[in-house]
Amino acid sequence: MAKPGKDPRLEQRRILVIDDSAAVCAALEVLFALHGARVIGAGSPGEGLAALRDEPVDLVIQDMNFRREATTGEEGVALFHDIRRAYPDLPIVLMTAWTHLETAVELVKAGAADYIAKPWDDARLLTTVRNLLDLGRARAEAGVLRRRQREARAALALRFNLCGAVYESEAMHTLIAMATQVAHADVPVLITGPNGSGKEILADIIQANSAVRAGPYVKVNLGALPGELIEAELFGTEAGAFTGARARVGRFEAADGGTLFLDELGNLAAAGQAKLLRVLQTGQFEHLGSNRTRSARVRIVAATNMDLRAAIRSGDFREDLYYRLNVIELEVPPLAARPEDIIPLACHFLEGAHSLSAGAEQALVQYPWPGNVRELRNVIRRACLLSESAEIGAAALSLPALAREPGDAPQPERSAVETALARSAGNVSRAARELGLSRQALYRRMERLGLKSDP
């Protein structure tokens, strides 16, 4: 419990004050000591940098000039850049006279946390320091979380074949880890999610880590086949079964002893659904035009972007088939709901031939990606073909402006919100732009996640 008169947000925090005025250092030491913080004083840039090397510091307050005759602020600018290079995440508050306001604003854009004009207002300074210390703590915790997540991803990649999956988000890590867990079980898996979100890569991971990975792996996109040919593709045909039909094996026979991936399952017609249910129950089927019963042992992985429960209610999908397939369901979220994956995926699609400017990265993160990963891949490939330089700018992405209805935006994860707030030094407006949300929407999201903004 905090001591009487002490501020729990400041108590035992270490604040380095770099100012050539002993009176300024003493005044700040008294101010922060009253609230429980400890001030380390330094009279020059050299002393300040030495103090940073000697012991951990939670926040720096630095002056802009360190000689009586100096008025340009050049020393403060150089000191700021020295600190930022060595300690990129350390909050820095600039103490500046009004004549250096423009310089201070430029440094804030370059990564300084805030600036305070001399003579300062104690209440405002305390509020600024409290907020920055809270943000620094959240940033440190987010850093620890990101490091643990990286370690967990690396450990998973060592144990399993992840088929080149590219991701950073915790949502995709949880999903891929679950796919590796169920891969060895001899049960059907149903993968759901919007078009282009990455359902096929999950199917690949399941097959690559399954007990039948040495067997055939057959893929069929039911959505790309005419309805009258789907059954023939799945179960095979006899010559003359219909006009122009030739004898051929179906996908089930081809996948015997391995895995059959049925993409766009919702496109399967009623007759095909009945036959698929029978195969799942008995392993038996007949070629079209034949009475001979055949058998195959196949691991089924199915995928669909359709709401199968709604299709059951409308009579378009068999309920018994749904429950037969849905032993394990893996739901892939849309790309906009996992913004941490956008830049890693974009860099992967660049294939080392180009790089992205900061503006391009911001545009990619802000865009809602209705076409998901597939759209992102196409955007990057087009930009690589059309860009006249090695660095791709925002304009080269040619992203369309899409209108959103209120409430349509996918909700970012907690880690994405914390990361955006850390990158923007707690500026909610900037964090909202990075996440593709309005400021009010981000405030609501922060409230639901229990994240605090300025007090």
N, C-alpha and C positions, 0 to 999 in steps of 0.2 A: 504494500500500500504506500502511496506517495506521502511524503512528509508534509505537515501542515505548511501551507504557503507555497508549496512547490507545484510546478506544472508537470503532470505525468508525460506530456508530449515533449517536454524539454529536459526533464531530469536526467542527469548523467549523460547527456549528449555533449559531444566535443565540437566546439565552434572555433575555427581559426580565423582571427582578425589580422589582416595584413594592411597596416597603415603606418606611415612615418610619424604620425602624431601620437605621442604618448597619452595625451588627454583623451583622444578618441578611443584608444584601446582600453583605457581605464574606465571610461563611461560605459562602453559596451560590456566590459567585464562585470561591472556592478549590475547593469540591467539584466544580463542573462543569469548571473549568479542568484539574483532574487527569485528566479523561476527554476533554479535547479541545474542549469547548464554550466559547463566549464568552458572558459574562454582561454585560448592559447594566443598570445600576442606575438606579432612579428613586425619589425619596423622597416623591412625592405623586401623586395621580391626574392632575393637570395635567401633571407631568413625564413620567409614563408615556405619556399620550396623545400628547404632543409627540414622545417617542422613537419611537413607532409611526409617526408621520408622517415622521420623518427617515430611517429605514432599515428594510429588511425584517426581520421577526422571525419565528422558527419556532414559538415557544411563549411564553406569558406565565405567570408565577407572581405572584399578587397577594395582598396582605394584605386583611383585612376592615375594619381601622380604621387611621386615619392621624393621629390626634391622641391625646396621652396620656390625655386625659379621656374619649375616645370609647370606648364599649363596645357600642353597638347593632349595629354592622356595616353601618349604613346607607350609609356612604361606599363600602364595598366592593361593596355591591349596586349602587349607582349607577354605579361604575366598571365593573363587569362588564357592565351593560347598554349603557354607552357603547361599550365595546370590541366587544361582540357586534353592535351596530348597524353599526359601521363596518367590522368584520372578521368576518363571520359564520362563516368556516371556521377561524379561528385557535384552536388549543387553549388553554384557560385552566385553570390549576390554582389552586385557592383555598387559601391558607394561613390556617387558622382555629384559634382557641382552642376548647376543648370547649364553651364557652357559646354558640358560633355554629354548632354542628353542624347544627341543624335548618335554619338559614338556608342553610348550604352545600348541604345535601341538596336544598332547593328550587331553588337555582341550578343544580345538576347536572341536575335535571329540565328546567330552562329552557334548557339548552345548555352549561353548563360541562362541561369534560372530566372533572374529578376534583377531590377536595379532600384536603388533607393537614393533619393536626392538628399544632399546635405543642406542645411541641418535636417536630420531625420525626425520622423514622428515615432516615438517609442511603440505606440499601439500598432501602427501599421507594420513596423519592422518585426515585432513579435509575431504578428499574424502571418507575415510572409515566411518567416523562419519556421514556424510551426507547420505550415502547409508544405513547405519544401522538405522538411524532415519526414513528414508523413509520406510524401511522395517517394522520397528516397528509400524509406523502409519498404513501401509497396514494390518499388522497382527491384530492390534487393531480393524480396521474396519471390517476385516474378522471375528474376534471374535464376534463383535456386530451382524453382519449378521447371523452367525451361531446360536447365542442365539435367535435372532428373528425367525429364521427358526425352532428351537426346540420348541419355544413357539407356533408357528403356527401349527406345527405337533401335539403338545399336545392338542391344542384347537380343532383341527379337530377330533382327536381321542375321545374327550369328547362328541362331538356333533353327531358323526356317528359311526357305526360299521365298522371298517376297516378290519375285518376278519383276524387279525394277520399280516397284511402287514408289512414288514420290509424294511425300506429305510431311507436314509439320504439326497439324492440328491434333489435339487430344482425341477429338471425335473419330478421326480416321485411324489413329493408333489403336483405340479401343476396338474398332470394327475389324481391323486387320488382325489384331491379336485373337479376336473371337474366331475369325476365319481359320487361323492356324490351329485353334483348339478343336474345332469340329471337323477338320480335314480328314482325320483318321477314322472317324465314325462312319459306319456304313449306313447313313441315313440321307434322305434328300435334303437339299438346302434351297431355300427360296430367297433370292436377292431382289429387294425392291428399291426404288428410287427413280428420280426423274431421268429423262433421256440425257445421255452424255455425261452422267455424273461419275462414272467409273465402275459400273457393275461388273463389267467383263474382267477387270483386273482382279476383283475378288474371286471370281470363278477360277481364274488362272492360279491364284494362290492356293485355293482349295485343292485343285487338281495336283499341283506341284508338290504338295505336302501330304497327299493321300496315300493310302495303302496300295492303290492301283495306279500310282504315278508312272509306273513302267508300261502300263497298258495304253491303248489308244485314247486320244483326247479329241473328240468330235464336237464341232460347234455348228449349230444351225440357227439362223435368224428367221424365226417364224414370221416376223413382220415383213420380210423381204420376199416371201413366197406367196403366189396366188393361193387363195383358199382351197381351190380344188386340187392343188398339188401337195399340200402340206402332209396329208396322210401317206401319199406315195413316197415322199421324202423320208418320213419317219420310219415307215414300216416296210418299204420296198414294194415292188410290183412284179407281176408275171407278164410275160409277153401277151399282148392283146387284151390286157385288162381294161383298157380304154383305147380310143383311137390314137394310134401312133405310139402306144406304150411298148417299151422294151423291157426285158427281164433285167432287174437290177436289185441290189441289196439296199435296204434302208439304213438310216443313221443308227438305229438301235443295233442292227447286226454289225455295222462297222465299228461301233463302240463297245462291243462285247468284251468284257474283261477290263474295261476302262471307265472313262467318264464321258457323259453326254451333256453338253451345255445347251439348254433350250432358252434362247434369248427371245424377248417379246412374247412370253407365254400367253398373254391375254389375247393374242390373235388366233389362238387355236379354236377351231369350230367345234360345235357340240359333238359330232361324230368322232373327231380326233380326240376330244377330251375323254370320251368313254373308252377308247382304245388305250389311251395313255394311262388311265386309271387301272385298266386290266393289266397292263405291262408292269406297273408299279406293284400291284398286288401279287401277280403270279409269275412275272418274268416271261409271259407268253404273248404271242401275236401271230398274225397271218399277213402274208403279202396281199396286196390288192389283187383280186382275181384268182386267189388260191384258197383252198380249204385246209391246206397243210399247216398245222400249228408248229411254230418255231419258238425257240427260247433264247434269251440272252440275259447275262448278268451285267447290269450297267449301273454305275453311280450317277444319279441325276442331280444336276445343278440347274435351276431354272431362274430366270430373271424377267422382271416386268416393270414398266412404269405405270401400269394400270392399278387403280384401286380395286383389288379383287373382291374385297368385301362388298363394295358397291355393286360390282358386276354380279355377285351372288344374289343380292337383293333384287336386281333387275332381271334375273334369270339368264344372264349371258355367260355365267361360269358355274361349274358344278361345285357345290359345297363339299362333297366327299373328296373330290380331287384336290381342292384347296387344302384340306386338312391332311391329306396324304402327302402333299408336297411340303407343307409348312411345318415340318418337324423342327427345323431351325430356320429362323428368318433373320436376315441381315439387311438393315435399312441404310442405304447410302444417302447422306444429307446432300442437298444442293451445294454447289461451290460457294455461293454467296453466304451460306451459313457457316463456312469454315474459311474465313479470309486469310488465315495463316498459311493456307496451302497455295494461294494465288501466285505469289512471287516465286516460291520454289518450283512450281510447275512451269511458270513462264520461262524461268532460267533453264529448266530442263529442255523445253521445246526450242530454245535458242541454239542448242547443240554446240555451244562454244564459239559460234561464228559471229555473234553480235553481243552487245550489252544493252542494258536499259538505263535510261536517264532517270534521275530522281522524279521528274515530272511524269514520266511514263509509268513508273512504279505506282505513284499516287493515283494516276488515272485507272490503272488496272485494279487497284484495291477498291476504288470508289464505284466501279461499274458493277451492276447487279448480276451479270452473267446468267441470263435466262437459258442459254444453251450449255451452261456448265463447262466441264473440262474440255469437251469437244469444241465448243466455241472458242475457248481460250487458246487451244492448240491452233485452230484455224487463223485466229487473229495474229498470233505470233508468227506463224509461217508466212502469212501475207505481208506482215511488216518486214520480215527478213528479205523477202523478194523485192519489195518496193523501196526499202530504205537506201538512201544514197550514201550513208555513212555507217561506220561500225557501231555507233551508239544510236539506238532507237529512241526517238523522242515521243512525247505524248501524241503529237499530231500524226506521226507515222502509223499509229495504231488504228486510226480511223474508226474509233468506237462510236456507235450510234448513241444518240440521246434518247433514253427510254423513260417514259413517264411511269411513275408508280402510284397506285392507289394507296391512300392512307392505310397503314397497318400491313401492307404487303411485304415489306422488307423482312428478310429472314433475320432472326435474332442472333447476334454474334455471341460466341462463348465468353465466359468470364476471362479466360486467359487473353483473348483477343482485345477485350475492353481494357484490361490492365496494361497490355503492351501498348495500345494506342495512347492511353493516358500518360504512360511513361515517356513515349517518344515525343509527346507534345508538351512535356513538362507540366502536366496538369491542366493544360488549356482545353476545356471541354469542347469548344467550337472546333479547334483544329483536330482533336481526336474524333469528333463526330464526322468531319469531312473525310478523314482517313477510313472510317468504318462504313461510309456511305449512308449515314443516318443524319437526321436533323438533330439540332442541339437538344430539343425537347425530347426526342425519341431516345437519345443517349442518356439524358437525365433519368428518364423512366426506367431504362435498362439498368442503370447504375443502382437505382433505388431497389429494383427487384433482386439484384445480385448482392445488395448490402454494401456497395462501394460508396464512399463519401466523396463529395466534391468540397469546395471551399466551405468553411463553417459559417 
